[in-house]
Amino acid sequence: MVFLILGKPPIVIARGGFSGTFPDSSSYAYNFAVSASSPDTTLWCDIHLTKDGVPICVPSILLDNCTTIASVYPKGKKQYDVNGVSKAGWFAVDFNSSDLYQVGLTQAIWSRSEKFDGTQAILSVTDLKTQVNPSSLWLNMQYPTFYEQRGHNLRNYTISLIKQVIINYISSPEEEFLKGIGTRISPKTKLIFRFPSEYLTDPSTNKTYDSLKDNLTYIKTFASGILVPKGYIWPVSSDNYLMDHTSLVTDAHKAGLEVYAADFANDNLFSYNYSYDPLAEYLQFIDKGNFSVDGVLTDYPITPTSAIGTIPFKHKILGTENWSLFLFYCTGNPLIISHNGASGDYPDCTDLGYQKAVDDGADVIDCTVQVTKDGVLICMSSVDLIHSTNAAQSQFSSRTSTIPALQTSAGIFTFNLTWTEISQSLTPMISSPQSEYYIYRNPINKYLGKFLKLSDFLAFAKGKDIDGVLLILEDVEFIQEKLGFDMISLVTTTLTEAGYGNQTSLQVNVLSPDSAVLAKLRQDSKYKLIYKISTKIRDASTASVADIKRFADAVAIDKYSVYPVDDNFITNITKAVNRFQSAGLKVYGYGFMNEFVSIAWDFFADATVELNTYFQGSKIDGFITDYPATARRYKRSQCFNAGNNTPGYFEPVEVGGLMQLIVAPAMPPALAPLPVLDASDVNEAPLPPASPKLLNAPGPSTQPSHASQTVTSIFVVVFLLPAIVLLV
């Protein structure tokens, strides 16, 4: 199935260049915006005037917010009334352009990297034209009244400037400024009325912006378009969820106005509806079927460029008309493996999380297999129930214990409770692995879903549009030796009873960090075995690879074992993927999430850029991800084989490219190289036999028939946990 859309693609407006990575309005930011996204990207310059009337590009009227001026001129602080608001700081209007030569630009948003601060000079508009020569330029005149009050006529400066530099767009929140230049410039320059969020009244007319928004036909008399905060189009509720879209775009188009949306940044905490995927947000504005904005203003131009590239506009490529068809299914690599289901949107290992993973296009859905007190195999992301349930706040909080063989912190373990206690008395709880940064996952779904037994999971998977299931076996040695459960026998028996022993439509994959587990399973060739390497590595010895080949078909490695990072910058690409693939082993990466704080600076807070680099750059075979929907959208884009015409935004990032631009004083200290995986890291003693420790068998009401012979008196084991601790 395909969608076909006719029309002109929206434009991408790079606010101050690639300001999400480099200081806003710097040479680095402007040049990178063109090279990393598209040569057609429109470059945005916020105009401010110096004392001698030179228009410069800086993002804020207060230079101390975005430059080093406070340290260069410590006595230059002033206080002015700016459109009715008192502001104190360093203003461009107090300094001649020559005074600013030794002032460097800095990152204005503190949560972004400061490594490029102070190395780039302030640019005038003519500097921008000379050094970058953009194909499209947008000048934003934010404070005409303020500068006129200080003896500068911004209209005359603009008219003079436009004779020297081709300006495609001029925006301002002041009606009188746009009217004043409207009859004196070329019609090729579009005038855009900007609706700001900072103040409520146009200082040039004293009209409220609300009244102007309701009179679009009037705006059409002096402007060809409007630039609005994105919330004007898709409002967001106080709890950060999308509300119904407004009619603004449709109304403006009916009035003959173009509509541009502002305030896009990949590292904003935008609506939960987007699952931390910035590309999904752009698609909401350009691919809604009944409307599309005419452009977006962004700090990260690569992402909207990629979003627009996925929409099938009829357009010109290399001088020939080309139809782009967006295919809705694509098979083959990269393989998409869910991590605890769609755990970015629902609690781990729940029915809703698994259904979302299937709906979102996962090729393989996963179940981390745990055992309960009464010997029932269940899907639970951790053996410690505190991580993904409300166990710590439940009636079972007194069952907390410390088992050093499993983890250093105290926990309430699955084998502390029966299946009935877990399924009927506990509530799932969504994971938030980035909570230390106050980034939390979908709160409306925080406690939704039901826990599943392994048999339920296997029954659910049958008939779904997936390639297979992944069973994850951890802590098997502890469970067999200390608790007396024969986990491998229980799992294989459950698979057989669920009908997976005689069907071939779904591939059974088993992943484990324990080579002894996989070595024992190797005797059953029906399963595809995956060895998880739990530590970060840069390479693997020949002997270790040979050993892995004896018991596994693939390896799962941490994503940082492919692209190591130093201070969150990629340093190099390791030999790990090539080493394993050369031996015939598939390589799957784990640790993929959408939250921007989990993504290296080099990937521009965009999970799609990260996925593309891992697949195109390292040739990895698949992703184990919390967000299958993002990986599926990326995988669909693989259906396009542009060859030599591959656009720049779809190229993998240059390894170490950003770090090369950091000057020596700001360079992070070099880290010790990651270790090489050795045979001693892989080899393990055979699993101990599962030998029941105690005397009384559990009641038969919840005990599966196939486990009855392996479980005896587990009740005493659980209630005497201090004894277990002593045995560990």
C-alpha positions, -999 to +999 in steps of 0.1 A: +000+000+000+012+035-008+001+071-001+006+096-028+006+133-021+008+162-046+023+195-036+053+216-026+073+203+003+075+225+034+107+244+038+131+238+067+143+270+085+174+265+105+172+289+135+207+303+137+219+274+117+223+240+134+219+258+168+210+226+186+247+215+184+267+247+178+264+282+192+234+299+175+244+320+145+280+308+144+298+299+112+299+263+124+262+263+129+253+278+095+277+257+075+267+225+093+230+232+087+235+232+050+258+202+049+240+179+073+204+186+062+200+200+027+215+227+005+179+241+002+177+247+039+167+283+047+191+299+072+176+321+099+193+352+113+180+372+143+189+407+134+204+431+160+220+464+154+254+476+168+261+511+179+274+520+145+244+504+127+258+471+116+232+443+114+246+412+132+232+377+137+227+368+174+198+350+189+190+372+219+188+410+225+209+402+257+244+393+244+254+379+277+229+351+271+247+339+240+283+354+238+314+359+260+308+396+261+304+398+299+339+385+304+354+407+276+336+439+287+327+433+324+315+470+328+292+470+298+260+460+315+230+483+309+193+483+316+166+492+291+129+490+286+123+465+258+087+466+246+075+474+280+097+449+299+127+460+318+158+440+308+193+442+322+224+429+305+248+436+276+231+450+244+246+451+209+234+487+205+260+498+231+290+485+212+305+493+178+309+464+155+347+466+159+343+461+197+326+428+191+355+412+171+370+397+202+336+385+215+328+348+209+294+331+205+283+306+231+256+280+234+225+298+248+208+266+262+228+252+291+216+216+287+235+215+254+272+209+250+295+239+258+325+224+240+322+248+211+317+280+231+339+310+225+355+297+193+332+314+168+330+351+160+298+371+157+288+374+121+272+403+103+247+396+076+273+403+049+297+379+067+270+353+066+265+358+029+303+358+022+312+328+044+282+306+039+264+319+008+230+303+017+206+294-011+178+309+010+181+335+038+155+345+064+160+377+085+140+381+117+135+417+128+123+412+163+128+447+179+123+475+153+107+498+179+134+493+204+161+502+179+142+532+166+140+545+201+178+545+202+182+563+169+183+535+144+158+532+116+157+495+110+135+499+079+162+520+062+189+495+072+168+466+058+162+484+025+199+492+022+208+456+031+185+440+006+203+458-022+235+440-012+222+406-002+194+384-016+169+380+013+141+355+007+121+361+039+118+389+064+098+384+095+088+407+123+062+408+151+057+445+144+030+454+118+043+490+111+078+477+103+064+453+077+041+479+062+070+504+060+092+481+039+064+464+019+064+488-010+101+493-012+114+457-016+112+431-044+081+409-044+105+380-044+112+387-007+083+373+014+072+393+044+061+372+073+042+384+104+055+367+135+033+359+164+057+360+194+051+343+227+071+368+248+046+397+249+009+402+242+008+435+223+024+447+191+045+477+203+041+494+169+003+495+170-008+485+205-030+458+189-031+425+207-018+395+189-050+376+198-070+402+178-046+399+149-048+362+149-086+364+145-082+388+115-061+369+091-075+386+060-062+419+074-027+404+079-028+394+043-028+431+033+008+436+045+023+400+047+024+369+027+025+346+056+025+341+094+050+325+117+034+311+149+045+290+179+037+254+172+012+254+201-010+277+180-016+247+157-014+217+180-021+229+215-007+208+244-026+203+276-011+211+311-002+174+315+017+175+282-006+157+258-018+168+224-052+185+222-072+187+190-055+208+163-069+243+157-082+255+124-054+281+121-035+265+091-067+259+072-080+294+080-047+311+070-045+292+038-081+303+029-069+338+035-040+334+011-014+333+039+014+308+042+019+293+077+053+286+093+055+269+127+082+277+153+098+264+185+110+230+173+139+215+190+148+178+194+159+183+230+126+199+241+103+179+264+076+179+238+042+161+240+042+125+253+021+116+222+054+116+202+072+090+224+103+113+225+107+109+188+111+144+172+106+131+137+071+120+148+064+156+159+073+171+126+051+145+107+022+158+129+026+192+113+034+182+077+015+149+071-019+152+086-038+147+053-061+176+057-034+203+063+003+209+063+023+239+074+045+256+048+077+254+068+091+247+103+116+268+123+140+244+141+173+241+160+179+207+144+173+210+106+184+174+099+152+160+115+125+179+096+145+174+064+144+137+070+107+139+080+098+157+048+119+132+029+096+104+040+065+121+026+058+114-011+057+149-025+059+153-062+091+172-067+122+178-088+153+158-082+185+166-102+163+183-128+140+154-135+105+148-122+105+121-096+077+103-077+086+093-042+065+064-029+064+058+009+061+020+013+044+008+044+062-024+049+098-035+043+114-068+052+150-078+059+176-060+079+178-043+102+159-067+125+137-048+150+136-066+184+114-051+212+129-046+246+103-056+272+077-049+245+072-013+236+085-003+270+089+033+260+051+036+259+037+009+283+050-009+314+075-036+307+064-071+296+027-064+297+000-074+273-004-038+262+033-033+258+035-064+236+005-054+215+020-020+210+053-036+199+034-057+173+014-027+161+045-006+159+062-031+136+086-051+157+100-081+139+106-100+171+090-095+205+108-105+237+101-120+271+126-120+299+118-152+317+115-152+355+102-178+379+077-173+407+076-188+442+053-216+430+074-224+399+054-205+372+074-190+344+065-154+337+076-124+316+092-097+338+120-073+328+138-079+361+140-106+387+135-077+412+098-067+411+106-032+425+119-022+390+086-027+371+058-030+396+044-014+427+058-041+449+077-017+471+045+001+480+024-030+482+014-054+510+046-074+501+071-047+510+081-067+541+095-094+518+125-072+508+159-089+510+194-085+497+209-112+475+244-102+464+246-128+437+217-111+419+222-074+428+238-051+453+206-034+464+177-049+483+148-062+462+115-081+462+122-109+439+098-128+416+105-160+435+093-143+467+057-143+455+034-167+438+019-161+404-015-154+420+001-128+443+019-111+414-010-112+389-038-103+413-021-080+439+006-061+420+003-034+394+027-029+365+047+003+366+062+019+335+100+022+335+118+055+332+155+048+327+162+085+323+145+097+354+177+111+368+173+138+342+136+143+352+125+127+320+096+103+325+078+080+302+041+082+292+024+089+326-011+082+313+000+046+307+021+044+339+001+016+356-017+000+326-015-036+313-015-071+327+014-094+335+018-125+314+030-160+321+054-173+295+027-196+282+004-166+277+031-147+259+037-176+235+000-179+228-002-142+222+026-143+197+010-169+175-008-155+145+008-120+149+026-104+120+060-109+134+090-131+125+096-146+159+099-144+197+130-138+219+132-155+253+158-140+276+173-163+303+193-146+331+205-158+365+200-194+355+229-207+376+216-190+407+180-203+401+191-238+395+216-241+423+199-221+450+162-224+442+161-259+426+143-249+394+156-265+362+150-234+341+161-248+307+138-278+311+109-256+322+114-233+292+117-260+266+088-278+280+067-247+279+077-241+243+067-276+234+033-274+252+026-241+235+031-257+201+065-242+193+081-276+189+064-285+157+057-252+140+081-232+118+062-199+112+078-182+142+115-184+149+123-191+186+153-170+197+170-174+231+193-148+245+215-152+275+246-136+290+256-171+303+275-192+278+267-224+298+230-218+292+234-215+255+258-244+254+232-266+269+205-253+246+228-259+216+217-295+216+183-283+204+190-269+169+155-255+165+164-223+185+185-194+173+209-187+202+221-152+210+250-145+233+247-112+252+280-095+259+272-075+291+304-054+292+314-028+267+342-040+244+362-026+215+372-060+199+371-097+205+400-122+204+400-149+178+397-175+205+367-158+221+349-156+188+356-193+181+342-202+215+310-182+209+306-198+175+303-232+193+272-223+211+256-192+195+243-179+162+245-142+170+257-118+197+240-089+214+263-060+222+259-027+240+256+001+214+287+018+230+307-013+220+302-001+184+306+037+188+324+045+221+318+079+235+339+104+256+319+131+273+290+120+251+309+125+219+317+096+196+354+089+195+357+061+170+341+029+156+354-003+171+362-036+154+335-055+173+308-057+147+331-066+118+349-092+140+317-111+148+302-108+114+334-121+097+329-152+118+293-156+105+277-143+137+248-118+135+252-087+156+223-070+174+228-038+194+210-031+226+204+001+246+184+020+219+159+046+233+143+077+220+151+100+250+176+126+238+197+123+269+205+087+259+218+097+225+254+109+218+258+145+207+268+133+173+233+120+166+217+155+172+191+143+198+175+122+171+170+085+175+165+081+137+200+096+130+214+072+156+197+042+140+208+052+105+244+055+116+245+021+133+229+004+103+246+023+074+278+030+092+286-002+112+263-026+092+248-038+124+221-065+119+194-053+142+182-031+171+169-041+205+148-011+212+123+003+237+106+021+208+099-002+179+078+024+161+108+046+155+129+017+142+101+006+119+097+041+104+135+041+098+134+006+084+107+016+059+130+043+046+154+016+037+130+007+009+144+037-010+177+028-027+190+062-038+225+050-044+248+079-054+218+102-050+214+095-013+206+128+004+230+142+030+206+138+058+205+101+052+242+095+053+257+081+085+274+107+107+311+112+104+327+092+132+345+116+156+335+145+134+322+167+162+351+160+185+375+171+158+360+206+160+366+210+197+396+232+205+423+217+227+415+235+260+379+222+258+387+187+247+375+161+272+403+140+288+410+108+268+394+077+283+411+043+286+403+021+256+376-004+260+388-040+267+391-068+242+368-097+248+389-127+257+381-165+258+383-164+296+354-139+295+333-163+276+340-198+290+319-209+319+316-241+338+286-263+330+254-254+348+249-271+381+221-296+383+188-283+396+186-300+430+155-292+452+167-280+486+137-284+509+109-307+520+074-295+514+059-292+479+038-262+470+000-265+467-012-278+433-036-250+425-011-228+408+017-252+400+021-261+363+021-298+357+054-298+338+072-283+367+059-305+395+088-329+395+114-301+397+100-280+425+099-292+461+094-271+492+101-238+475+080-221+502+107-227+528+134-213+505+115-181+500+105-175+536+141-183+548+158-158+525+185-150+550+196-186+545+197-181+508+219-151+513+243-171+534+245-197+506+253-171+479 
